[in-house]
Amino acid sequence: MKNLTEVSLKNKSLVWYFIFVFAIGGIFSYFQLGRMEDPKFTIREMIVVAYWPGSSAYEMQDLVTDKIEKKLQDIPGLDHLRSETRPGRTTIYVALKDTLNT
């Protein structure tokens, strides 16, 4: 079997032909690619985190978590809320209904 480099150097016109054919084929293939490979989807959940360093879990619940939850309950299409309160930190998980149109 001959060396590929040697064959390429002896048949320059054949090499240029393949380069041209592959370039044209690549251009046509590029325009035929799908445009929506990653379809749109809506994330219907979010996490709200609030920090208050030095506060107790009771203070976080009473002064922060409850007030944020009351505001979040006004969101149209709300499915449910779940919260975790620790000293100095509160985390609220918000989920919207799947039937909500975006």
MARTORZA-21025 format. One record per residue: residue number from 1; chain; x, y, z negated of N, C-alpha, C in turn. Coordinates in nm, 3 decimals. Last residue first. Example, Ala and Ser with C-alpha at 12.3 -4.5 7.8 and 13.67 -1.06 7.14 Angstrom:
% MARTORZA-21025
num:2&chaine:A&n_X:1.285&n_Y:-0.225&n_Z:-0.708&ca_X:1.367&ca_Y:-0.106&ca_Z:-0.714&c_X:1.290&c_Y:0.003&c_Z:-0.787
num:1&chaine:A&n_X:1.319&n_Y:-0.569&n_Z:-0.780&ca_X:1.230&ca_Y:-0.450&ca_Z:-0.780&c_X:1.320&c_Y:-0.330&c_Z:-0.780
//
This chain:
% MARTORZA-21025
num:102&chaine:A&n_X:-4.783&n_Y:3.024&n_Z:-2.897&ca_X:-4.676&ca_Y:3.123&ca_Z:-2.904&c_X:-4.676&c_Y:3.211&c_Z:-2.783
num:101&chaine:A&n_X:-5.050&n_Y:2.890&n_Z:-3.088&ca_X:-4.996&ca_Y:2.927&ca_Z:-2.957&c_X:-4.890&c_Y:3.034&c_Z:-2.977
num:100&chaine:A&n_X:-5.075&n_Y:2.630&n_Z:-3.319&ca_X:-5.055&ca_Y:2.774&ca_Z:-3.302&c_X:-4.991&c_Y:2.801&c_Z:-3.167
num:99&chaine:A&n_X:-5.080&n_Y:2.363&n_Z:-3.374&ca_X:-5.177&ca_Y:2.413&ca_Z:-3.276&c_X:-5.162&c_Y:2.563&c_Z:-3.248
num:98&chaine:A&n_X:-4.909&n_Y:2.318&n_Z:-3.581&ca_X:-4.866&ca_Y:2.279&ca_Z:-3.446&c_X:-4.958&c_Y:2.333&c_Z:-3.339
num:97&chaine:A&n_X:-4.864&n_Y:2.576&n_Z:-3.824&ca_X:-4.948&ca_Y:2.474&ca_Z:-3.763&c_X:-4.898&c_Y:2.444&c_Z:-3.621
num:96&chaine:A&n_X:-4.548&n_Y:2.622&n_Z:-3.990&ca_X:-4.663&ca_Y:2.672&ca_Z:-3.917&c_X:-4.738&c_Y:2.555&c_Z:-3.854
num:95&chaine:A&n_X:-4.387&n_Y:2.627&n_Z:-4.302&ca_X:-4.423&ca_Y:2.548&ca_Z:-4.183&c_X:-4.550&c_Y:2.606&c_Z:-4.122
num:94&chaine:A&n_X:-4.120&n_Y:2.724&n_Z:-4.501&ca_X:-4.244&ca_Y:2.768&ca_Z:-4.438&c_X:-4.268&c_Y:2.683&c_Z:-4.315
num:93&chaine:A&n_X:-3.963&n_Y:2.703&n_Z:-4.805&ca_X:-3.977&ca_Y:2.636&ca_Z:-4.676&c_X:-4.116&c_Y:2.669&c_Z:-4.621
num:92&chaine:A&n_X:-3.756&n_Y:2.895&n_Z:-5.000&ca_X:-3.895&ca_Y:2.874&ca_Z:-4.961&c_X:-3.897&c_Y:2.816&c_Z:-4.820
num:91&chaine:A&n_X:-3.551&n_Y:2.913&n_Z:-5.274&ca_X:-3.558&ca_Y:2.867&ca_Z:-5.136&c_X:-3.703&c_Y:2.835&c_Z:-5.106
num:90&chaine:A&n_X:-3.370&n_Y:3.123&n_Z:-5.493&ca_X:-3.497&ca_Y:3.062&ca_Z:-5.456&c_X:-3.492&c_Y:3.027&c_Z:-5.308
num:89&chaine:A&n_X:-3.138&n_Y:3.175&n_Z:-5.759&ca_X:-3.164&ca_Y:3.143&ca_Z:-5.618&c_X:-3.304&c_Y:3.084&c_Z:-5.601
num:88&chaine:A&n_X:-3.092&n_Y:3.212&n_Z:-6.031&ca_X:-3.020&ca_Y:3.296&ca_Z:-5.935&c_X:-3.052&c_Y:3.271&c_Z:-5.789
num:87&chaine:A&n_X:-3.188&n_Y:2.892&n_Z:-6.115&ca_X:-3.134&ca_Y:3.017&ca_Z:-6.169&c_X:-3.051&c_Y:3.091&c_Z:-6.063
num:86&chaine:A&n_X:-3.423&n_Y:2.799&n_Z:-5.859&ca_X:-3.315&ca_Y:2.766&ca_Z:-5.951&c_X:-3.264&c_Y:2.897&c_Z:-6.010
num:85&chaine:A&n_X:-3.699&n_Y:2.676&n_Z:-5.689&ca_X:-3.642&ca_Y:2.789&ca_Z:-5.761&c_X:-3.540&c_Y:2.738&c_Z:-5.861
num:84&chaine:A&n_X:-3.840&n_Y:2.598&n_Z:-5.389&ca_X:-3.751&ca_Y:2.548&ca_Z:-5.492&c_X:-3.687&c_Y:2.669&c_Z:-5.559
num:83&chaine:A&n_X:-4.154&n_Y:2.559&n_Z:-5.219&ca_X:-4.045&ca_Y:2.640&ca_Z:-5.272&c_X:-3.968&c_Y:2.563&c_Z:-5.378
num:82&chaine:A&n_X:-4.347&n_Y:2.546&n_Z:-4.932&ca_X:-4.286&ca_Y:2.467&ca_Z:-5.038&c_X:-4.167&c_Y:2.546&c_Z:-5.089
num:81&chaine:A&n_X:-4.649&n_Y:2.595&n_Z:-4.750&ca_X:-4.527&ca_Y:2.651&ca_Z:-4.811&c_X:-4.477&c_Y:2.552&c_Z:-4.916
num:80&chaine:A&n_X:-4.818&n_Y:2.519&n_Z:-4.440&ca_X:-4.793&ca_Y:2.504&ca_Z:-4.583&c_X:-4.661&c_Y:2.569&c_Z:-4.623
num:79&chaine:A&n_X:-4.922&n_Y:2.663&n_Z:-4.209&ca_X:-4.964&ca_Y:2.528&ca_Z:-4.245&c_X:-4.943&c_Y:2.505&c_Z:-4.394
num:78&chaine:A&n_X:-5.038&n_Y:2.964&n_Z:-4.073&ca_X:-4.953&ca_Y:2.901&ca_Z:-4.173&c_X:-5.008&c_Y:2.764&c_Z:-4.208
num:77&chaine:A&n_X:-5.183&n_Y:3.116&n_Z:-3.898&ca_X:-5.135&ca_Y:2.987&ca_Z:-3.852&c_X:-5.043&c_Y:2.917&c_Z:-3.950
num:76&chaine:A&n_X:-5.070&n_Y:3.438&n_Z:-3.995&ca_X:-5.174&ca_Y:3.357&ca_Z:-3.929&c_X:-5.113&c_Y:3.226&c_Z:-3.879
num:75&chaine:A&n_X:-4.946&n_Y:3.512&n_Z:-4.313&ca_X:-4.908&ca_Y:3.477&ca_Z:-4.176&c_X:-5.021&c_Y:3.396&c_Z:-4.113
num:74&chaine:A&n_X:-4.999&n_Y:3.547&n_Z:-4.576&ca_X:-5.074&ca_Y:3.631&ca_Z:-4.483&c_X:-5.042&c_Y:3.599&c_Z:-4.337
num:73&chaine:A&n_X:-4.817&n_Y:3.401&n_Z:-4.716&ca_X:-4.950&ca_Y:3.342&ca_Z:-4.699&c_X:-5.038&c_Y:3.425&c_Z:-4.607
num:72&chaine:A&n_X:-4.600&n_Y:3.568&n_Z:-4.746&ca_X:-4.595&ca_Y:3.467&ca_Z:-4.641&c_X:-4.732&c_Y:3.403&c_Z:-4.617
num:71&chaine:A&n_X:-4.677&n_Y:3.716&n_Z:-4.970&ca_X:-4.664&ca_Y:3.783&ca_Z:-4.840&c_X:-4.666&c_Y:3.682&c_Z:-4.725
num:70&chaine:A&n_X:-4.670&n_Y:3.513&n_Z:-5.165&ca_X:-4.796&ca_Y:3.585&ca_Z:-5.139&c_X:-4.791&c_Y:3.657&c_Z:-5.004
num:69&chaine:A&n_X:-4.397&n_Y:3.441&n_Z:-5.157&ca_X:-4.500&ca_Y:3.345&ca_Z:-5.114&c_X:-4.632&c_Y:3.414&c_Z:-5.085
num:68&chaine:A&n_X:-4.281&n_Y:3.672&n_Z:-5.263&ca_X:-4.252&ca_Y:3.634&ca_Z:-5.125&c_X:-4.358&c_Y:3.537&c_Z:-5.073
num:67&chaine:A&n_X:-4.387&n_Y:3.660&n_Z:-5.524&ca_X:-4.416&ca_Y:3.775&ca_Z:-5.437&c_X:-4.389&c_Y:3.744&c_Z:-5.290
num:66&chaine:A&n_X:-4.283&n_Y:3.417&n_Z:-5.624&ca_X:-4.428&ca_Y:3.439&ca_Z:-5.614&c_X:-4.463&c_Y:3.552&c_Z:-5.519
num:65&chaine:A&n_X:-4.000&n_Y:3.467&n_Z:-5.611&ca_X:-4.065&ca_Y:3.360&ca_Z:-5.534&c_X:-4.214&c_Y:3.385&c_Z:-5.516
num:64&chaine:A&n_X:-3.960&n_Y:3.703&n_Z:-5.786&ca_X:-3.917&ca_Y:3.694&ca_Z:-5.646&c_X:-4.001&c_Y:3.593&c_Z:-5.568
num:63&chaine:A&n_X:-4.063&n_Y:3.699&n_Z:-6.044&ca_X:-4.038&ca_Y:3.828&ca_Z:-5.980&c_X:-4.003&c_Y:3.820&c_Z:-5.831
num:62&chaine:A&n_X:-4.108&n_Y:3.425&n_Z:-6.117&ca_X:-4.207&ca_Y:3.529&ca_Z:-6.146&c_X:-4.188&c_Y:3.654&c_Z:-6.062
num:61&chaine:A&n_X:-3.878&n_Y:3.285&n_Z:-6.030&ca_X:-4.013&ca_Y:3.240&ca_Z:-5.995&c_X:-4.114&c_Y:3.353&c_Z:-6.006
num:60&chaine:A&n_X:-3.671&n_Y:3.433&n_Z:-6.147&ca_X:-3.676&ca_Y:3.415&ca_Z:-6.001&c_X:-3.816&c_Y:3.375&c_Z:-5.957
num:59&chaine:A&n_X:-3.736&n_Y:3.404&n_Z:-6.418&ca_X:-3.736&ca_Y:3.538&ca_Z:-6.356&c_X:-3.745&c_Y:3.526&c_Z:-6.204
num:58&chaine:A&n_X:-3.703&n_Y:3.123&n_Z:-6.441&ca_X:-3.833&ca_Y:3.185&ca_Z:-6.468&c_X:-3.841&c_Y:3.323&c_Z:-6.404
num:57&chaine:A&n_X:-3.432&n_Y:3.092&n_Z:-6.392&ca_X:-3.527&ca_Y:3.031&ca_Z:-6.298&c_X:-3.666&c_Y:3.092&c_Z:-6.317
num:56&chaine:A&n_X:-3.263&n_Y:3.408&n_Z:-6.451&ca_X:-3.306&ca_Y:3.273&ca_Z:-6.489&c_X:-3.404&c_Y:3.221&c_Z:-6.384
num:55&chaine:A&n_X:-2.995&n_Y:3.583&n_Z:-6.286&ca_X:-3.134&ca_Y:3.571&ca_Z:-6.331&c_X:-3.165&c_Y:3.426&c_Z:-6.366
num:54&chaine:A&n_X:-2.739&n_Y:3.592&n_Z:-6.179&ca_X:-2.757&ca_Y:3.621&ca_Z:-6.321&c_X:-2.899&c_Y:3.608&c_Z:-6.371
num:53&chaine:A&n_X:-2.820&n_Y:3.697&n_Z:-5.851&ca_X:-2.722&ca_Y:3.642&ca_Z:-5.944&c_X:-2.750&c_Y:3.686&c_Z:-6.088
num:52&chaine:A&n_X:-3.045&n_Y:3.621&n_Z:-5.654&ca_X:-3.043&ca_Y:3.723&ca_Z:-5.759&c_X:-2.948&c_Y:3.671&c_Z:-5.867
num:51&chaine:A&n_X:-3.134&n_Y:3.546&n_Z:-5.319&ca_X:-3.040&ca_Y:3.533&ca_Z:-5.430&c_X:-3.058&c_Y:3.650&c_Z:-5.527
num:50&chaine:A&n_X:-3.345&n_Y:3.358&n_Z:-5.109&ca_X:-3.320&ca_Y:3.485&ca_Z:-5.178&c_X:-3.230&c_Y:3.458&c_Z:-5.298
num:49&chaine:A&n_X:-3.439&n_Y:3.224&n_Z:-4.801&ca_X:-3.354&ca_Y:3.210&ca_Z:-4.919&c_X:-3.329&c_Y:3.347&c_Z:-4.978
num:48&chaine:A&n_X:-3.662&n_Y:3.053&n_Z:-4.607&ca_X:-3.635&ca_Y:3.185&ca_Z:-4.663&c_X:-3.556&c_Y:3.163&c_Z:-4.792
num:47&chaine:A&n_X:-3.681&n_Y:2.873&n_Z:-4.313&ca_X:-3.637&ca_Y:2.870&ca_Z:-4.452&c_X:-3.605&c_Y:3.012&c_Z:-4.494
num:46&chaine:A&n_X:-3.933&n_Y:2.746&n_Z:-4.092&ca_X:-3.826&ca_Y:2.838&ca_Z:-4.126&c_X:-3.796&c_Y:2.826&c_Z:-4.275
num:45&chaine:A&n_X:-4.085&n_Y:2.592&n_Z:-3.809&ca_X:-4.046&ca_Y:2.590&ca_Z:-3.949&c_X:-3.936&c_Y:2.691&c_Z:-3.971
num:44&chaine:A&n_X:-4.129&n_Y:2.553&n_Z:-3.543&ca_X:-4.240&ca_Y:2.601&ca_Z:-3.624&c_X:-4.210&c_Y:2.592&c_Z:-3.773
num:43&chaine:A&n_X:-3.972&n_Y:2.622&n_Z:-3.252&ca_X:-3.948&ca_Y:2.573&ca_Z:-3.387&c_X:-4.053&c_Y:2.636&c_Z:-3.477
num:42&chaine:A&n_X:-4.064&n_Y:2.531&n_Z:-2.932&ca_X:-4.082&ca_Y:2.629&ca_Z:-3.039&c_X:-4.057&c_Y:2.562&c_Z:-3.173
num:41&chaine:A&n_X:-3.888&n_Y:2.491&n_Z:-2.628&ca_X:-3.963&ca_Y:2.435&ca_Z:-2.739&c_X:-3.962&c_Y:2.536&c_Z:-2.851
num:40&chaine:A&n_X:-3.815&n_Y:2.458&n_Z:-2.287&ca_X:-3.846&ca_Y:2.545&ca_Z:-2.399&c_X:-3.922&c_Y:2.467&c_Z:-2.505
num:39&chaine:A&n_X:-3.569&n_Y:2.217&n_Z:-2.172&ca_X:-3.702&ca_Y:2.278&ca_Z:-2.173&c_X:-3.724&c_Y:2.363&c_Z:-2.298
num:38&chaine:A&n_X:-3.290&n_Y:2.216&n_Z:-2.015&ca_X:-3.325&ca_Y:2.227&ca_Z:-2.155&c_X:-3.461&c_Y:2.294&c_Z:-2.164
num:37&chaine:A&n_X:-3.309&n_Y:2.222&n_Z:-1.741&ca_X:-3.254&ca_Y:2.103&ca_Z:-1.804&c_X:-3.285&c_Y:2.101&c_Z:-1.953
num:36&chaine:A&n_X:-3.441&n_Y:2.378&n_Z:-1.533&ca_X:-3.491&ca_Y:2.366&ca_Z:-1.669&c_X:-3.439&c_Y:2.237&c_Z:-1.734
num:35&chaine:A&n_X:-3.334&n_Y:2.359&n_Z:-1.280&ca_X:-3.317&ca_Y:2.486&ca_Z:-1.352&c_X:-3.355&c_Y:2.474&c_Z:-1.498
num:34&chaine:A&n_X:-3.145&n_Y:2.108&n_Z:-1.117&ca_X:-3.263&ca_Y:2.148&ca_Z:-1.192&c_X:-3.236&c_Y:2.273&c_Z:-1.273
num:33&chaine:A&n_X:-2.968&n_Y:2.169&n_Z:-0.809&ca_X:-2.970&ca_Y:2.136&ca_Z:-0.952&c_X:-3.099&c_Y:2.183&c_Z:-1.017
num:32&chaine:A&n_X:-2.941&n_Y:2.252&n_Z:-0.550&ca_X:-3.046&ca_Y:2.153&ca_Z:-0.577&c_X:-3.055&c_Y:2.115&c_Z:-0.725
num:31&chaine:A&n_X:-2.722&n_Y:2.414&n_Z:-0.542&ca_X:-2.852&ca_Y:2.478&ca_Z:-0.525&c_X:-2.968&c_Y:2.381&c_Z:-0.548
num:30&chaine:A&n_X:-2.521&n_Y:2.220&n_Z:-0.572&ca_X:-2.539&ca_Y:2.324&ca_Z:-0.674&c_X:-2.677&c_Y:2.388&c_Z:-0.663
num:29&chaine:A&n_X:-2.534&n_Y:2.079&n_Z:-0.334&ca_X:-2.575&ca_Y:2.013&ca_Z:-0.459&c_X:-2.600&c_Y:2.115&c_Z:-0.568
num:28&chaine:A&n_X:-2.425&n_Y:2.266&n_Z:-0.154&ca_X:-2.564&ca_Y:2.222&ca_Z:-0.140&c_X:-2.615&c_Y:2.156&c_Z:-0.268
num:27&chaine:A&n_X:-2.164&n_Y:2.280&n_Z:-0.264&ca_X:-2.247&ca_Y:2.400&ca_Z:-0.256&c_X:-2.394&c_Y:2.361&c_Z:-0.243
num:26&chaine:A&n_X:-2.074&n_Y:2.015&n_Z:-0.232&ca_X:-2.084&ca_Y:2.075&ca_Z:-0.365&c_X:-2.174&c_Y:2.197&c_Z:-0.366
num:25&chaine:A&n_X:-2.071&n_Y:1.992&n_Z:0.048&ca_X:-2.160&ca_Y:1.906&ca_Z:-0.032&c_X:-2.179&c_Y:1.960&c_Z:-0.173
num:24&chaine:A&n_X:-1.868&n_Y:2.178&n_Z:0.102&ca_X:-2.004&ca_Y:2.201&ca_Z:0.152&c_X:-2.104&c_Y:2.117&c_Z:0.074
num:23&chaine:A&n_X:-1.654&n_Y:2.044&n_Z:-0.028&ca_X:-1.693&ca_Y:2.181&ca_Z:-0.067&c_X:-1.835&c_Y:2.212&c_Z:-0.021
num:22&chaine:A&n_X:-1.641&n_Y:1.800&n_Z:0.108&ca_X:-1.673&ca_Y:1.801&ca_Z:-0.036&c_X:-1.714&c_Y:1.940&c_Z:-0.083
num:21&chaine:A&n_X:-1.573&n_Y:1.895&n_Z:0.366&ca_X:-1.697&ca_Y:1.818&ca_Z:0.346&c_X:-1.737&c_Y:1.820&c_Z:0.198
num:20&chaine:A&n_X:-1.324&n_Y:2.022&n_Z:0.315&ca_X:-1.437&ca_Y:2.098&ca_Z:0.369&c_X:-1.569&c_Y:2.025&c_Z:0.343
num:19&chaine:A&n_X:-1.171&n_Y:1.803&n_Z:0.227&ca_X:-1.188&ca_Y:1.921&ca_Z:0.141&c_X:-1.309&c_Y:2.001&c_Z:0.185
num:18&chaine:A&n_X:-1.184&n_Y:1.640&n_Z:0.455&ca_X:-1.247&ca_Y:1.596&ca_Z:0.330&c_X:-1.267&c_Y:1.712&c_Z:0.232
num:17&chaine:A&n_X:-1.037&n_Y:1.806&n_Z:0.635&ca_X:-1.174&ca_Y:1.765&ca_Z:0.665&c_X:-1.246&c_Y:1.725&c_Z:0.537
num:16&chaine:A&n_X:-0.786&n_Y:1.817&n_Z:0.515&ca_X:-0.865&ca_Y:1.940&ca_Z:0.525&c_X:-1.012&c_Y:1.910&c_Z:0.556
num:15&chaine:A&n_X:-0.716&n_Y:1.547&n_Z:0.551&ca_X:-0.728&ca_Y:1.602&ca_Z:0.416&c_X:-0.812&c_Y:1.729&c_Z:0.418
num:14&chaine:A&n_X:-0.701&n_Y:1.536&n_Z:0.829&ca_X:-0.797&ca_Y:1.452&ca_Z:0.760&c_X:-0.822&c_Y:1.503&c_Z:0.617
num:13&chaine:A&n_X:-0.488&n_Y:1.710&n_Z:0.877&ca_X:-0.621&ca_Y:1.745&ca_Z:0.930&c_X:-0.730&c_Y:1.661&c_Z:0.861
num:12&chaine:A&n_X:-0.270&n_Y:1.577&n_Z:0.757&ca_X:-0.320&ca_Y:1.703&ca_Z:0.702&c_X:-0.459&c_Y:1.737&c_Z:0.752
num:11&chaine:A&n_X:-0.136&n_Y:1.314&n_Z:0.729&ca_X:-0.269&ca_Y:1.336&ca_Z:0.788&c_X:-0.333&c_Y:1.463&c_Z:0.731
num:10&chaine:A&n_X:0.104&n_Y:1.317&n_Z:0.593&ca_X:0.106&ca_Y:1.278&ca_Z:0.734&c_X:-0.027&c_Y:1.308&c_Z:0.804
num:9&chaine:A&n_X:0.028&n_Y:1.389&n_Z:0.336&ca_X:0.118&ca_Y:1.478&ca_Z:0.411&c_X:0.122&c_Y:1.443&c_Z:0.560
num:8&chaine:A&n_X:-0.131&n_Y:1.170&n_Z:0.266&ca_X:-0.189&ca_Y:1.304&ca_Z:0.274&c_X:-0.102&c_Y:1.398&c_Z:0.355
num:7&chaine:A&n_X:0.055&n_Y:0.961&n_Z:0.260&ca_X:-0.055&ca_Y:0.955&ca_Z:0.357&c_X:-0.116&c_Y:1.093&c_Z:0.375
num:6&chaine:A&n_X:0.213&n_Y:1.052&n_Z:0.044&ca_X:0.273&ca_Y:1.033&ca_Z:0.176&c_X:0.166&c_Y:1.031&c_Z:0.285
num:5&chaine:A&n_X:0.032&n_Y:1.045&n_Z:-0.165&ca_X:0.093&ca_Y:1.172&ca_Z:-0.126&c_X:0.150&c_Y:1.163&c_Z:0.014
num:4&chaine:A&n_X:-0.024&n_Y:0.774&n_Z:-0.185&ca_X:-0.131&ca_Y:0.866&ca_Z:-0.148&c_X:-0.074&c_Y:1.000&c_Z:-0.102
num:3&chaine:A&n_X:0.187&n_Y:0.527&n_Z:-0.048&ca_X:0.170&ca_Y:0.631&ca_Z:-0.148&c_X:0.066&c_Y:0.733&c_Z:-0.099
num:2&chaine:A&n_X:0.050&n_Y:0.221&n_Z:0.078&ca_X:0.130&ca_Y:0.343&ca_Z:0.090&c_X:0.097&c_Y:0.439&c_Z:-0.023
num:1&chaine:A&n_X:0.085&n_Y:-0.119&n_Z:0.000&ca_X:0.000&ca_Y:0.000&ca_Z:0.000&c_X:0.088&c_Y:0.124&c_Z:0.000
//
